[in-house]
């Protein structure tokens, strides 16, 4: 009777693919780590006390006075 060892076969397959085609293997590994990091890094940063930076202004405040036309800089 053969023993059931799916994890040892999986590990052998991963090791073989890492040696035979490392570019594909590590691309898949990095591709799987990305979504995991999206879900785990923000709570870790929050627990360590990280505060997001203040939002920068998207518009320039206009002065509270009437506008005067500019003179002396015409190209005429």
Jmol script that loads the backbone (N, CA, C; Angstrom):
load data "model"
ATOM      1  N   UNK A   1       0.834  -1.178   0.000  1.00  0.00           N
ATOM      2  CA  UNK A   1       0.000   0.000   0.000  1.00  0.00           C
ATOM      3  C   UNK A   1       0.881   1.244   0.000  1.00  0.00           C
ATOM      4  N   UNK A   2       0.637   2.119  -0.956  1.00  0.00           N
ATOM      5  CA  UNK A   2       1.439   3.331  -1.077  1.00  0.00           C
ATOM      6  C   UNK A   2       0.978   4.374  -0.074  1.00  0.00           C
ATOM      7  N   UNK A   3       1.923   5.112   0.461  1.00  0.00           N
ATOM      8  CA  UNK A   3       1.564   6.147   1.423  1.00  0.00           C
ATOM      9  C   UNK A   3       1.087   7.397   0.679  1.00  0.00           C
ATOM     10  N   UNK A   4       0.177   8.104   1.297  1.00  0.00           N
ATOM     11  CA  UNK A   4      -0.390   9.322   0.702  1.00  0.00           C
ATOM     12  C   UNK A   4       0.420  10.504   1.207  1.00  0.00           C
ATOM     13  N   UNK A   5       1.164  11.157   0.322  1.00  0.00           N
ATOM     14  CA  UNK A   5       2.038  12.260   0.724  1.00  0.00           C
ATOM     15  C   UNK A   5       1.925  13.410  -0.273  1.00  0.00           C
ATOM     16  N   UNK A   6       0.801  14.132  -0.281  1.00  0.00           N
ATOM     17  CA  UNK A   6       0.667  15.203  -1.269  1.00  0.00           C
ATOM     18  C   UNK A   6       1.622  16.362  -1.023  1.00  0.00           C
ATOM     19  N   UNK A   7       1.947  16.622   0.248  1.00  0.00           N
ATOM     20  CA  UNK A   7       2.805  17.756   0.522  1.00  0.00           C
ATOM     21  C   UNK A   7       4.252  17.485   0.141  1.00  0.00           C
ATOM     22  N   UNK A   8       4.711  16.260   0.308  1.00  0.00           N
ATOM     23  CA  UNK A   8       6.087  15.973  -0.080  1.00  0.00           C
ATOM     24  C   UNK A   8       6.221  15.997  -1.599  1.00  0.00           C
ATOM     25  N   UNK A   9       5.175  15.519  -2.313  1.00  0.00           N
ATOM     26  CA  UNK A   9       5.218  15.610  -3.778  1.00  0.00           C
ATOM     27  C   UNK A   9       5.172  17.059  -4.234  1.00  0.00           C
ATOM     28  N   UNK A  10       4.361  17.868  -3.565  1.00  0.00           N
ATOM     29  CA  UNK A  10       4.278  19.287  -3.921  1.00  0.00           C
ATOM     30  C   UNK A  10       5.612  19.975  -3.689  1.00  0.00           C
ATOM     31  N   UNK A  11       6.234  19.653  -2.564  1.00  0.00           N
ATOM     32  CA  UNK A  11       7.523  20.255  -2.265  1.00  0.00           C
ATOM     33  C   UNK A  11       8.575  19.843  -3.293  1.00  0.00           C
ATOM     34  N   UNK A  12       8.555  18.589  -3.697  1.00  0.00           N
ATOM     35  CA  UNK A  12       9.487  18.133  -4.725  1.00  0.00           C
ATOM     36  C   UNK A  12       9.251  18.850  -6.045  1.00  0.00           C
ATOM     37  N   UNK A  13       7.976  19.025  -6.389  1.00  0.00           N
ATOM     38  CA  UNK A  13       7.653  19.733  -7.630  1.00  0.00           C
ATOM     39  C   UNK A  13       8.126  21.180  -7.572  1.00  0.00           C
ATOM     40  N   UNK A  14       7.895  21.847  -6.447  1.00  0.00           N
ATOM     41  CA  UNK A  14       8.341  23.241  -6.320  1.00  0.00           C
ATOM     42  C   UNK A  14       9.858  23.351  -6.381  1.00  0.00           C
ATOM     43  N   UNK A  15      10.548  22.435  -5.732  1.00  0.00           N
ATOM     44  CA  UNK A  15      12.004  22.460  -5.760  1.00  0.00           C
ATOM     45  C   UNK A  15      12.534  22.222  -7.164  1.00  0.00           C
ATOM     46  N   UNK A  16      11.934  21.259  -7.879  1.00  0.00           N
ATOM     47  CA  UNK A  16      12.370  20.973  -9.244  1.00  0.00           C
ATOM     48  C   UNK A  16      12.102  22.157 -10.165  1.00  0.00           C
ATOM     49  N   UNK A  17      10.916  22.761 -10.033  1.00  0.00           N
ATOM     50  CA  UNK A  17      10.615  23.906 -10.909  1.00  0.00           C
ATOM     51  C   UNK A  17      11.496  25.108 -10.580  1.00  0.00           C
ATOM     52  N   UNK A  18      11.890  25.261  -9.312  1.00  0.00           N
ATOM     53  CA  UNK A  18      12.802  26.354  -8.955  1.00  0.00           C
ATOM     54  C   UNK A  18      14.166  26.154  -9.591  1.00  0.00           C
ATOM     55  N   UNK A  19      14.588  24.915  -9.774  1.00  0.00           N
ATOM     56  CA  UNK A  19      15.878  24.656 -10.405  1.00  0.00           C
ATOM     57  C   UNK A  19      15.800  24.686 -11.921  1.00  0.00           C
ATOM     58  N   UNK A  20      14.714  24.179 -12.487  1.00  0.00           N
ATOM     59  CA  UNK A  20      14.619  24.087 -13.945  1.00  0.00           C
ATOM     60  C   UNK A  20      14.184  25.390 -14.601  1.00  0.00           C
ATOM     61  N   UNK A  21      13.267  26.108 -13.972  1.00  0.00           N
ATOM     62  CA  UNK A  21      12.810  27.393 -14.541  1.00  0.00           C
ATOM     63  C   UNK A  21      12.629  28.404 -13.411  1.00  0.00           C
ATOM     64  N   UNK A  22      13.740  28.951 -12.927  1.00  0.00           N
ATOM     65  CA  UNK A  22      13.662  29.849 -11.770  1.00  0.00           C
ATOM     66  C   UNK A  22      12.906  31.150 -12.051  1.00  0.00           C
ATOM     67  N   UNK A  23      12.954  31.627 -13.283  1.00  0.00           N
ATOM     68  CA  UNK A  23      12.262  32.885 -13.588  1.00  0.00           C
ATOM     69  C   UNK A  23      10.759  32.729 -13.406  1.00  0.00           C
ATOM     70  N   UNK A  24      10.218  31.655 -13.920  1.00  0.00           N
ATOM     71  CA  UNK A  24       8.782  31.408 -13.797  1.00  0.00           C
ATOM     72  C   UNK A  24       8.420  31.148 -12.342  1.00  0.00           C
ATOM     73  N   UNK A  25       9.217  30.343 -11.660  1.00  0.00           N
ATOM     74  CA  UNK A  25       8.937  29.997 -10.269  1.00  0.00           C
ATOM     75  C   UNK A  25       8.904  31.240  -9.386  1.00  0.00           C
ATOM     76  N   UNK A  26       9.943  32.076  -9.469  1.00  0.00           N
ATOM     77  CA  UNK A  26       9.989  33.251  -8.606  1.00  0.00           C
ATOM     78  C   UNK A  26       8.994  34.318  -9.041  1.00  0.00           C
ATOM     79  N   UNK A  27       8.632  34.358 -10.292  1.00  0.00           N
ATOM     80  CA  UNK A  27       7.574  35.266 -10.731  1.00  0.00           C
ATOM     81  C   UNK A  27       6.241  34.880 -10.102  1.00  0.00           C
ATOM     82  N   UNK A  28       5.968  33.602 -10.058  1.00  0.00           N
ATOM     83  CA  UNK A  28       4.728  33.131  -9.424  1.00  0.00           C
ATOM     84  C   UNK A  28       4.766  33.406  -7.922  1.00  0.00           C
ATOM     85  N   UNK A  29       5.907  33.180  -7.306  1.00  0.00           N
ATOM     86  CA  UNK A  29       6.033  33.441  -5.860  1.00  0.00           C
ATOM     87  C   UNK A  29       5.785  34.917  -5.564  1.00  0.00           C
ATOM     88  N   UNK A  30       6.424  35.809  -6.313  1.00  0.00           N
ATOM     89  CA  UNK A  30       6.219  37.247  -6.093  1.00  0.00           C
ATOM     90  C   UNK A  30       4.792  37.665  -6.414  1.00  0.00           C
ATOM     91  N   UNK A  31       4.209  37.046  -7.429  1.00  0.00           N
ATOM     92  CA  UNK A  31       2.828  37.352  -7.767  1.00  0.00           C
ATOM     93  C   UNK A  31       1.855  36.925  -6.682  1.00  0.00           C
ATOM     94  N   UNK A  32       2.169  35.869  -5.960  1.00  0.00           N
ATOM     95  CA  UNK A  32       1.310  35.430  -4.856  1.00  0.00           C
ATOM     96  C   UNK A  32       1.547  36.238  -3.584  1.00  0.00           C
ATOM     97  N   UNK A  33       2.739  36.758  -3.407  1.00  0.00           N
ATOM     98  CA  UNK A  33       3.048  37.539  -2.209  1.00  0.00           C
ATOM     99  C   UNK A  33       2.371  38.913  -2.269  1.00  0.00           C
ATOM    100  N   UNK A  34       2.198  39.486  -3.456  1.00  0.00           N
ATOM    101  CA  UNK A  34       1.625  40.826  -3.585  1.00  0.00           C
ATOM    102  C   UNK A  34       0.257  40.978  -2.953  1.00  0.00           C
ATOM    103  N   UNK A  35      -0.747  40.172  -3.325  1.00  0.00           N
ATOM    104  CA  UNK A  35      -2.067  40.310  -2.695  1.00  0.00           C
ATOM    105  C   UNK A  35      -2.051  40.020  -1.196  1.00  0.00           C
ATOM    106  N   UNK A  36      -1.184  39.115  -0.766  1.00  0.00           N
ATOM    107  CA  UNK A  36      -1.087  38.833   0.665  1.00  0.00           C
ATOM    108  C   UNK A  36      -0.584  40.066   1.403  1.00  0.00           C
ATOM    109  N   UNK A  37       0.390  40.765   0.815  1.00  0.00           N
ATOM    110  CA  UNK A  37       0.912  41.983   1.443  1.00  0.00           C
ATOM    111  C   UNK A  37      -0.137  43.089   1.486  1.00  0.00           C
ATOM    112  N   UNK A  38      -0.980  43.187   0.463  1.00  0.00           N
ATOM    113  CA  UNK A  38      -2.023  44.207   0.448  1.00  0.00           C
ATOM    114  C   UNK A  38      -2.971  44.008   1.633  1.00  0.00           C
ATOM    115  N   UNK A  39      -3.210  42.764   2.009  1.00  0.00           N
ATOM    116  CA  UNK A  39      -4.130  42.479   3.114  1.00  0.00           C
ATOM    117  C   UNK A  39      -3.462  42.523   4.484  1.00  0.00           C
ATOM    118  N   UNK A  40      -2.164  42.325   4.564  1.00  0.00           N
ATOM    119  CA  UNK A  40      -1.516  42.230   5.868  1.00  0.00           C
ATOM    120  C   UNK A  40      -0.729  43.472   6.285  1.00  0.00           C
ATOM    121  N   UNK A  41      -0.152  44.206   5.359  1.00  0.00           N
ATOM    122  CA  UNK A  41       0.718  45.326   5.719  1.00  0.00           C
ATOM    123  C   UNK A  41      -0.046  46.491   6.371  1.00  0.00           C
ATOM    124  N   UNK A  42      -1.208  46.950   5.860  1.00  0.00           N
ATOM    125  CA  UNK A  42      -1.882  48.077   6.524  1.00  0.00           C
ATOM    126  C   UNK A  42      -2.229  47.839   7.997  1.00  0.00           C
ATOM    127  N   UNK A  43      -2.762  46.677   8.397  1.00  0.00           N
ATOM    128  CA  UNK A  43      -2.990  46.489   9.835  1.00  0.00           C
ATOM    129  C   UNK A  43      -1.702  46.483  10.659  1.00  0.00           C
ATOM    130  N   UNK A  44      -0.632  45.947  10.095  1.00  0.00           N
ATOM    131  CA  UNK A  44       0.644  45.942  10.819  1.00  0.00           C
ATOM    132  C   UNK A  44       1.148  47.362  10.992  1.00  0.00           C
ATOM    133  N   UNK A  45       1.076  48.170   9.945  1.00  0.00           N
ATOM    134  CA  UNK A  45       1.515  49.563  10.047  1.00  0.00           C
ATOM    135  C   UNK A  45       0.680  50.324  11.066  1.00  0.00           C
ATOM    136  N   UNK A  46      -0.626  50.075  11.068  1.00  0.00           N
ATOM    137  CA  UNK A  46      -1.514  50.750  12.011  1.00  0.00           C
ATOM    138  C   UNK A  46      -1.184  50.353  13.446  1.00  0.00           C
ATOM    139  N   UNK A  47      -0.892  49.076  13.677  1.00  0.00           N
ATOM    140  CA  UNK A  47      -0.564  48.623  15.033  1.00  0.00           C
ATOM    141  C   UNK A  47       0.776  49.187  15.506  1.00  0.00           C
ATOM    142  N   UNK A  48       1.667  49.524  14.578  1.00  0.00           N
ATOM    143  CA  UNK A  48       2.958  50.106  14.946  1.00  0.00           C
ATOM    144  C   UNK A  48       2.900  51.618  15.105  1.00  0.00           C
ATOM    145  N   UNK A  49       1.727  52.227  14.880  1.00  0.00           N
ATOM    146  CA  UNK A  49       1.570  53.654  15.122  1.00  0.00           C
ATOM    147  C   UNK A  49       1.801  54.535  13.918  1.00  0.00           C
ATOM    148  N   UNK A  50       1.771  53.977  12.721  1.00  0.00           N
ATOM    149  CA  UNK A  50       1.980  54.778  11.513  1.00  0.00           C
ATOM    150  C   UNK A  50       0.784  55.700  11.291  1.00  0.00           C
ATOM    151  N   UNK A  51       1.058  56.960  11.060  1.00  0.00           N
ATOM    152  CA  UNK A  51       0.017  57.922  10.726  1.00  0.00           C
ATOM    153  C   UNK A  51       0.202  58.339   9.272  1.00  0.00           C
ATOM    154  N   UNK A  52      -0.856  58.288   8.472  1.00  0.00           N
ATOM    155  CA  UNK A  52      -0.705  58.715   7.078  1.00  0.00           C
ATOM    156  C   UNK A  52      -0.415  60.215   7.013  1.00  0.00           C
ATOM    157  N   UNK A  53       0.318  60.651   6.009  1.00  0.00           N
ATOM    158  CA  UNK A  53       0.637  62.075   5.904  1.00  0.00           C
ATOM    159  C   UNK A  53      -0.616  62.891   5.604  1.00  0.00           C
ATOM    160  N   UNK A  54      -0.546  64.177   5.965  1.00  0.00           N
ATOM    161  CA  UNK A  54      -1.672  65.062   5.683  1.00  0.00           C
ATOM    162  C   UNK A  54      -1.826  65.226   4.183  1.00  0.00           C
ATOM    163  N   UNK A  55      -3.075  65.377   3.759  1.00  0.00           N
ATOM    164  CA  UNK A  55      -3.324  65.570   2.330  1.00  0.00           C
ATOM    165  C   UNK A  55      -2.842  66.957   1.925  1.00  0.00           C
ATOM    166  N   UNK A  56      -2.191  67.030   0.787  1.00  0.00           N
ATOM    167  CA  UNK A  56      -1.704  68.316   0.325  1.00  0.00           C
ATOM    168  C   UNK A  56      -2.847  69.066  -0.363  1.00  0.00           C
ATOM    169  N   UNK A  57      -2.801  70.402  -0.350  1.00  0.00           N
ATOM    170  CA  UNK A  57      -3.895  71.165  -0.946  1.00  0.00           C
ATOM    171  C   UNK A  57      -3.945  70.967  -2.458  1.00  0.00           C
ATOM    172  N   UNK A  58      -5.155  70.865  -2.984  1.00  0.00           N
ATOM    173  CA  UNK A  58      -5.316  70.674  -4.424  1.00  0.00           C
ATOM    174  C   UNK A  58      -5.638  71.965  -5.141  1.00  0.00           C
ATOM    175  N   UNK A  59      -5.850  73.049  -4.398  1.00  0.00           N
ATOM    176  CA  UNK A  59      -6.098  74.340  -5.034  1.00  0.00           C
ATOM    177  C   UNK A  59      -5.368  75.421  -4.242  1.00  0.00           C
ATOM    178  N   UNK A  60      -5.109  76.517  -4.897  1.00  0.00           N
ATOM    179  CA  UNK A  60      -4.425  77.632  -4.263  1.00  0.00           C
ATOM    180  C   UNK A  60      -5.475  78.575  -3.700  1.00  0.00           C
ATOM    181  N   UNK A  61      -5.352  78.996  -2.435  1.00  0.00           N
ATOM    182  CA  UNK A  61      -6.359  79.900  -1.878  1.00  0.00           C
ATOM    183  C   UNK A  61      -6.260  81.291  -2.522  1.00  0.00           C
ATOM    184  N   UNK A  62      -7.375  81.769  -2.988  1.00  0.00           N
ATOM    185  CA  UNK A  62      -7.401  83.099  -3.597  1.00  0.00           C
ATOM    186  C   UNK A  62      -7.510  84.171  -2.520  1.00  0.00           C
ATOM    187  N   UNK A  63      -6.865  85.327  -2.719  1.00  0.00           N
ATOM    188  CA  UNK A  63      -6.958  86.395  -1.723  1.00  0.00           C
ATOM    189  C   UNK A  63      -8.375  86.980  -1.705  1.00  0.00           C
ATOM    190  N   UNK A  64      -8.757  87.491  -0.543  1.00  0.00           N
ATOM    191  CA  UNK A  64     -10.091  88.056  -0.369  1.00  0.00           C
ATOM    192  C   UNK A  64     -10.047  89.553  -0.685  1.00  0.00           C
ATOM    193  N   UNK A  65      -9.790  89.910  -1.940  1.00  0.00           N
ATOM    194  CA  UNK A  65      -9.753  91.312  -2.386  1.00  0.00           C
ATOM    195  C   UNK A  65     -10.067  91.331  -3.871  1.00  0.00           C
ATOM    196  N   UNK A  66     -10.433  92.491  -4.385  1.00  0.00           N
ATOM    197  CA  UNK A  66     -10.707  92.548  -5.830  1.00  0.00           C
ATOM    198  C   UNK A  66      -9.411  92.389  -6.632  1.00  0.00           C
ATOM    199  N   UNK A  67      -9.522  91.795  -7.788  1.00  0.00           N
ATOM    200  CA  UNK A  67      -8.363  91.607  -8.645  1.00  0.00           C
ATOM    201  C   UNK A  67      -8.093  92.868  -9.451  1.00  0.00           C
ATOM    202  N   UNK A  68      -6.805  93.201  -9.570  1.00  0.00           N
ATOM    203  CA  UNK A  68      -6.408  94.356 -10.381  1.00  0.00           C
ATOM    204  C   UNK A  68      -5.715  93.854 -11.635  1.00  0.00           C
ATOM    205  N   UNK A  69      -5.992  94.451 -12.739  1.00  0.00           N
ATOM    206  CA  UNK A  69      -5.304  94.016 -13.972  1.00  0.00           C
ATOM    207  C   UNK A  69      -3.805  94.364 -13.908  1.00  0.00           C
ATOM    208  N   UNK A  70      -3.005  93.532 -14.468  1.00  0.00           N
ATOM    209  CA  UNK A  70      -1.565  93.743 -14.495  1.00  0.00           C
ATOM    210  C   UNK A  70      -1.240  94.743 -15.587  1.00  0.00           C
ATOM    211  N   UNK A  71      -0.359  95.700 -15.295  1.00  0.00           N
ATOM    212  CA  UNK A  71       0.041  96.673 -16.313  1.00  0.00           C
ATOM    213  C   UNK A  71       1.561  96.741 -16.362  1.00  0.00           C
ATOM    214  N   UNK A  72       2.082  97.058 -17.555  1.00  0.00           N
ATOM    215  CA  UNK A  72       3.515  97.219 -17.715  1.00  0.00           C
ATOM    216  C   UNK A  72       4.234  96.002 -18.237  1.00  0.00           C
ATOM    217  N   UNK A  73       3.543  94.930 -18.455  1.00  0.00           N
ATOM    218  CA  UNK A  73       4.192  93.720 -18.959  1.00  0.00           C
ATOM    219  C   UNK A  73       3.661  93.277 -20.317  1.00  0.00           C
ATOM    220  N   UNK A  74       2.991  94.176 -21.011  1.00  0.00           N
ATOM    221  CA  UNK A  74       2.436  93.833 -22.320  1.00  0.00           C
ATOM    222  C   UNK A  74       3.559  93.746 -23.355  1.00  0.00           C
ATOM    223  N   UNK A  75       3.340  92.962 -24.407  1.00  0.00           N
ATOM    224  CA  UNK A  75       4.316  92.803 -25.465  1.00  0.00           C
ATOM    225  C   UNK A  75       4.151  93.844 -26.576  1.00  0.00           C
ATOM    226  N   UNK A  76       3.258  94.752 -26.461  1.00  0.00           N
ATOM    227  CA  UNK A  76       3.022  95.758 -27.532  1.00  0.00           C
ATOM    228  C   UNK A  76       4.107  96.749 -27.678  1.00  0.00           C
TER     229      UNK A  76
END
end "model"
wireframe off; spacefill off
backbone 0.3
color backbone group
